[in-house]
């Protein structure tokens, strides 16, 4: 079932650039929430006296999740913008060819 959901997401992203743009924004927001949860867990563990290595690993995990989310999200949004521009250029070329065939 999980693979079916992934295939549907990939298919939608390959056909609709606006979906890819929205998915990139969603990925940034999701990974920011994961990062926020990791930072909150690090704060709670620090407050309750957990060992320093646990707090350090939670902070590193939070920073890593944030960086991964921003990198992947911006890459998806850039790819969507290029895909949309390419589709628009192809549409203009198609209309130009269609108009020259009529005359």
Z-matrix of the N, CA and C atoms (Angstrom, degrees):
N
C 1 1.446
C 2 1.528 1 111.08
N 3 1.329 2 115.75 1 -37.56
C 4 1.456 3 120.58 2 -178.67
C 5 1.523 4 110.57 3 -65.54
N 6 1.330 5 117.54 4 -38.04
C 7 1.459 6 120.99 5 179.79
C 8 1.518 7 111.20 6 -67.55
N 9 1.330 8 117.02 7 -32.44
C 10 1.463 9 121.13 8 178.85
C 11 1.524 10 109.92 9 -65.80
N 12 1.312 11 117.26 10 -42.39
C 13 1.463 12 121.70 11 178.47
C 14 1.527 13 110.18 12 -62.89
N 15 1.326 14 117.16 13 -42.71
C 16 1.461 15 120.41 14 178.66
C 17 1.521 16 111.25 15 -64.16
N 18 1.323 17 117.01 16 -40.92
C 19 1.461 18 120.21 17 178.76
C 20 1.524 19 111.45 18 -64.46
N 21 1.323 20 116.60 19 -38.61
C 22 1.466 21 120.23 20 177.85
C 23 1.529 22 110.54 21 -64.64
N 24 1.342 23 117.38 22 -43.29
C 25 1.469 24 121.05 23 178.51
C 26 1.527 25 111.36 24 -62.29
N 27 1.327 26 116.51 25 -43.10
C 28 1.466 27 120.17 26 -179.85
C 29 1.530 28 110.34 27 -66.08
N 30 1.337 29 116.62 28 -40.75
C 31 1.469 30 119.76 29 179.35
C 32 1.525 31 111.36 30 -64.57
N 33 1.327 32 116.83 31 -44.18
C 34 1.465 33 119.70 32 178.55
C 35 1.528 34 111.30 33 -63.99
N 36 1.324 35 116.35 34 -39.98
C 37 1.464 36 119.73 35 -179.18
C 38 1.519 37 111.77 36 -68.98
N 39 1.328 38 117.60 37 -31.23
C 40 1.458 39 118.92 38 -179.43
C 41 1.520 40 112.08 39 -76.83
N 42 1.328 41 118.13 40 -25.51
C 43 1.462 42 121.23 41 -177.62
C 44 1.530 43 112.02 42 -92.35
N 45 1.330 44 116.98 43 -42.27
C 46 1.463 45 121.42 44 -173.96
C 47 1.527 46 110.90 45 -111.97
N 48 1.345 47 118.10 46 111.31
C 49 1.458 48 119.21 47 178.95
C 50 1.528 49 112.94 48 -65.94
N 51 1.330 50 117.67 49 -30.67
C 52 1.471 51 119.32 50 178.52
C 53 1.532 52 110.55 51 -65.65
N 54 1.336 53 117.24 52 -34.78
C 55 1.464 54 120.24 53 176.45
C 56 1.517 55 110.17 54 -65.20
N 57 1.328 56 116.24 55 -40.16
C 58 1.467 57 120.05 56 179.12
C 59 1.523 58 110.26 57 -64.46
N 60 1.334 59 116.26 58 -38.38
C 61 1.461 60 120.99 59 178.06
C 62 1.532 61 109.84 60 -63.84
N 63 1.315 62 116.56 61 -46.72
C 64 1.464 63 120.61 62 178.54
C 65 1.513 64 112.47 63 -64.69
N 66 1.325 65 116.64 64 -36.75
C 67 1.463 66 120.70 65 178.64
C 68 1.524 67 110.55 66 -66.24
N 69 1.340 68 116.97 67 -36.15
C 70 1.466 69 120.37 68 176.53
C 71 1.519 70 111.66 69 -64.56
N 72 1.329 71 116.48 70 -43.22
C 73 1.473 72 120.25 71 177.28
C 74 1.532 73 110.20 72 -64.46
N 75 1.335 74 116.27 73 -42.72
C 76 1.464 75 120.73 74 178.11
C 77 1.523 76 110.77 75 -60.61
N 78 1.337 77 117.38 76 -40.37
C 79 1.462 78 121.07 77 179.69
C 80 1.521 79 111.14 78 -64.79
N 81 1.319 80 117.10 79 -40.13
C 82 1.471 81 119.98 80 177.99
C 83 1.524 82 110.14 81 -63.60
N 84 1.322 83 116.87 82 -45.11
C 85 1.467 84 120.63 83 -179.06
C 86 1.521 85 110.86 84 -65.52
N 87 1.336 86 117.10 85 -43.23
C 88 1.463 87 120.82 86 -179.65
C 89 1.523 88 111.42 87 -62.21
N 90 1.319 89 116.52 88 -46.70
C 91 1.459 90 119.21 89 -178.91
C 92 1.529 91 111.36 90 -70.29
N 93 1.308 92 118.05 91 -26.64
C 94 1.466 93 120.03 92 174.07
C 95 1.524 94 110.64 93 -67.61
N 96 1.334 95 116.37 94 -38.26
C 97 1.465 96 119.18 95 175.98
C 98 1.530 97 111.87 96 -67.76
N 99 1.329 98 117.31 97 -37.51
C 100 1.463 99 120.58 98 175.73
C 101 1.524 100 109.44 99 -63.07
N 102 1.320 101 116.23 100 -42.36
C 103 1.458 102 121.00 101 177.90
C 104 1.531 103 111.15 102 -63.19
N 105 1.324 104 115.77 103 -42.96
C 106 1.460 105 120.31 104 178.17
C 107 1.526 106 111.11 105 -61.06
N 108 1.333 107 116.53 106 -41.68
C 109 1.463 108 120.43 107 177.99
C 110 1.527 109 110.75 108 -63.11
N 111 1.327 110 117.45 109 -41.11
C 112 1.466 111 120.36 110 179.30
C 113 1.526 112 110.90 111 -64.69
N 114 1.332 113 117.00 112 -41.26
C 115 1.459 114 119.72 113 178.67
C 116 1.532 115 111.40 114 -66.81
N 117 1.319 116 116.84 115 -38.46
C 118 1.463 117 119.75 116 176.84
C 119 1.523 118 110.84 117 -65.24
N 120 1.336 119 116.56 118 -40.67
C 121 1.466 120 119.81 119 177.81
C 122 1.522 121 110.71 120 -64.25
N 123 1.336 122 117.41 121 -38.91
C 124 1.464 123 120.45 122 177.93
C 125 1.523 124 110.84 123 -64.55
N 126 1.331 125 116.69 124 -41.21
C 127 1.461 126 120.09 125 178.24
C 128 1.535 127 111.10 126 -64.43
N 129 1.343 128 115.47 127 -43.87
C 130 1.469 129 119.19 128 179.75
C 131 1.527 130 111.03 129 -64.68
N 132 1.322 131 117.00 130 -41.93
C 133 1.467 132 119.23 131 178.95
C 134 1.515 133 111.67 132 -67.20
N 135 1.324 134 117.55 133 -37.00
C 136 1.457 135 120.49 134 177.38
C 137 1.535 136 110.31 135 -64.68
N 138 1.336 137 115.57 136 -40.19
C 139 1.463 138 120.03 137 -179.75
C 140 1.522 139 111.69 138 -65.59
N 141 1.336 140 116.17 139 -38.00
C 142 1.464 141 119.87 140 -177.24
C 143 1.515 142 113.25 141 -89.60
N 144 1.319 143 118.14 142 8.15
C 145 1.458 144 121.68 143 170.52
C 146 1.515 145 115.40 144 81.87
N 147 1.304 146 118.10 145 29.41
C 148 1.468 147 119.87 146 176.24
C 149 1.530 148 109.23 147 -72.02
N 150 1.329 149 116.99 148 161.67
C 151 1.469 150 119.51 149 179.48
C 152 1.535 151 111.96 150 -60.65
N 153 1.326 152 114.90 151 153.05
C 154 1.474 153 121.06 152 -175.54
C 155 1.527 154 111.93 153 -63.90
N 156 1.334 155 117.79 154 -32.11
C 157 1.468 156 119.02 155 -177.84
C 158 1.526 157 111.82 156 -68.10
N 159 1.323 158 117.60 157 -29.71
C 160 1.470 159 120.74 158 176.97
C 161 1.529 160 109.44 159 -68.97
N 162 1.323 161 115.99 160 -45.87
C 163 1.464 162 120.45 161 179.60
C 164 1.527 163 109.98 162 -63.27
N 165 1.335 164 117.40 163 -43.15
C 166 1.460 165 121.24 164 179.20
C 167 1.531 166 111.07 165 -61.17
N 168 1.339 167 117.12 166 -44.08
C 169 1.460 168 120.18 167 -179.60
C 170 1.529 169 111.81 168 -65.82
N 171 1.320 170 117.75 169 -36.44
C 172 1.464 171 120.52 170 177.30
C 173 1.527 172 111.01 171 -67.16
N 174 1.324 173 117.02 172 -38.73
C 175 1.465 174 120.52 173 177.50
C 176 1.530 175 110.18 174 -66.05
N 177 1.332 176 116.85 175 -43.33
C 178 1.463 177 119.82 176 178.32
C 179 1.522 178 111.62 177 -64.83
N 180 1.313 179 117.04 178 -37.88
C 181 1.458 180 120.72 179 176.93
C 182 1.534 181 110.48 180 -64.48
N 183 1.313 182 117.15 181 -40.37
C 184 1.461 183 121.22 182 177.62
C 185 1.515 184 112.14 183 -64.19
N 186 1.323 185 116.93 184 -44.05
C 187 1.467 186 120.59 185 178.02
C 188 1.520 187 110.05 186 -64.84
N 189 1.321 188 116.92 187 -42.71
C 190 1.464 189 121.11 188 179.26
C 191 1.523 190 112.18 189 -62.75
N 192 1.326 191 117.09 190 -42.66
C 193 1.468 192 120.53 191 178.82
C 194 1.521 193 110.61 192 -63.87
N 195 1.308 194 117.20 193 -40.26
C 196 1.461 195 120.33 194 179.40
C 197 1.530 196 111.16 195 -65.36
N 198 1.314 197 116.95 196 -45.63
C 199 1.469 198 121.11 197 -179.50
C 200 1.524 199 110.23 198 -64.29
N 201 1.326 200 117.83 199 -44.73
C 202 1.461 201 121.35 200 179.76
C 203 1.525 202 110.35 201 -61.89
N 204 1.317 203 117.01 202 -43.52
C 205 1.461 204 120.45 203 179.32
C 206 1.514 205 112.16 204 -61.51
N 207 1.326 206 117.05 205 -45.09
C 208 1.459 207 119.86 206 -178.82
C 209 1.522 208 112.01 207 -68.66
N 210 1.327 209 116.97 208 -40.29
C 211 1.465 210 119.86 209 -179.01
C 212 1.531 211 110.12 210 -66.38
N 213 1.337 212 117.15 211 -49.54
C 214 1.458 213 119.66 212 -179.37
C 215 1.523 214 112.02 213 -67.09
N 216 1.323 215 116.94 214 -39.58
C 217 1.460 216 120.45 215 -179.97
C 218 1.517 217 112.53 216 -64.36
N 219 1.327 218 117.05 217 -46.18
C 220 1.465 219 119.20 218 179.30
C 221 1.524 220 111.05 219 -68.79
N 222 1.332 221 117.62 220 -33.50
C 223 1.468 222 119.57 221 176.59
C 224 1.527 223 110.48 222 -64.75
N 225 1.323 224 117.11 223 -42.38
C 226 1.463 225 119.71 224 177.48
C 227 1.522 226 111.68 225 -64.20
N 228 1.314 227 117.12 226 -40.81
C 229 1.462 228 119.68 227 -179.93
C 230 1.526 229 111.79 228 -67.64
N 231 1.334 230 117.59 229 -38.69
C 232 1.467 231 120.37 230 176.38
C 233 1.523 232 110.74 231 -65.52
N 234 1.321 233 115.75 232 -42.25
C 235 1.456 234 120.01 233 178.76
C 236 1.531 235 110.63 234 -63.02
N 237 1.308 236 116.45 235 -39.02
C 238 1.468 237 120.09 236 178.40
C 239 1.522 238 111.02 237 -65.48
N 240 1.322 239 117.13 238 -40.11
C 241 1.467 240 120.04 239 178.98
C 242 1.529 241 110.63 240 -64.81
N 243 1.332 242 117.44 241 -41.92
C 244 1.469 243 120.32 242 177.52
C 245 1.519 244 111.21 243 -65.67
N 246 1.333 245 116.85 244 -40.66
C 247 1.457 246 121.35 245 179.07
C 248 1.527 247 110.79 246 -63.13
N 249 1.319 248 116.22 247 -42.25
C 250 1.464 249 120.52 248 179.22
C 251 1.529 250 110.98 249 -65.35
N 252 1.328 251 117.18 250 -41.34
C 253 1.465 252 120.59 251 178.22
C 254 1.525 253 110.72 252 -65.53
N 255 1.326 254 116.33 253 -38.43
C 256 1.458 255 120.00 254 178.93
C 257 1.527 256 110.92 255 -66.49
N 258 1.323 257 116.70 256 -41.46
C 259 1.461 258 119.96 257 178.60
C 260 1.532 259 110.41 258 -64.67
N 261 1.327 260 116.93 259 -39.60
C 262 1.463 261 120.87 260 179.65
C 263 1.529 262 110.63 261 -66.74
N 264 1.324 263 117.05 262 -39.82
C 265 1.463 264 120.48 263 178.65
C 266 1.529 265 110.45 264 -65.77
N 267 1.321 266 116.92 265 -41.19
C 268 1.466 267 119.99 266 178.24
C 269 1.523 268 111.05 267 -65.92
N 270 1.316 269 117.24 268 -36.45
C 271 1.459 270 120.65 269 178.49
C 272 1.521 271 110.24 270 -66.32
N 273 1.333 272 117.46 271 -41.75
C 274 1.464 273 120.82 272 177.24
C 275 1.525 274 110.84 273 -62.51
N 276 1.330 275 116.32 274 -42.08
C 277 1.457 276 120.55 275 179.10
C 278 1.530 277 110.84 276 -64.92
N 279 1.324 278 116.61 277 -41.25
C 280 1.463 279 120.63 278 178.20
C 281 1.528 280 110.90 279 -62.44
N 282 1.339 281 117.34 280 -43.80
C 283 1.466 282 120.70 281 179.46
C 284 1.526 283 111.23 282 -65.21
N 285 1.322 284 117.01 283 -37.48
C 286 1.456 285 120.96 284 178.79
C 287 1.537 286 110.23 285 -65.26
N 288 1.337 287 116.96 286 -44.02
C 289 1.462 288 120.42 287 178.50
C 290 1.520 289 111.41 288 -65.10
N 291 1.331 290 116.22 289 -38.77
C 292 1.462 291 120.67 290 179.73
C 293 1.523 292 110.26 291 -65.14
N 294 1.327 293 117.10 292 -40.59
C 295 1.466 294 120.58 293 -179.73
C 296 1.527 295 111.76 294 -68.94
N 297 1.320 296 118.00 295 -35.18
C 298 1.467 297 119.65 296 179.06
C 299 1.521 298 111.38 297 -72.22
N 300 1.312 299 119.23 298 -28.65
C 301 1.455 300 121.85 299 178.20
C 302 1.527 301 111.18 300 -72.76
N 303 1.325 302 117.04 301 -29.83
C 304 1.472 303 120.73 302 -179.38
C 305 1.524 304 110.80 303 -71.46
N 306 1.320 305 117.93 304 -32.97
C 307 1.480 306 120.37 305 -173.72
C 308 1.478 307 111.83 306 -97.64
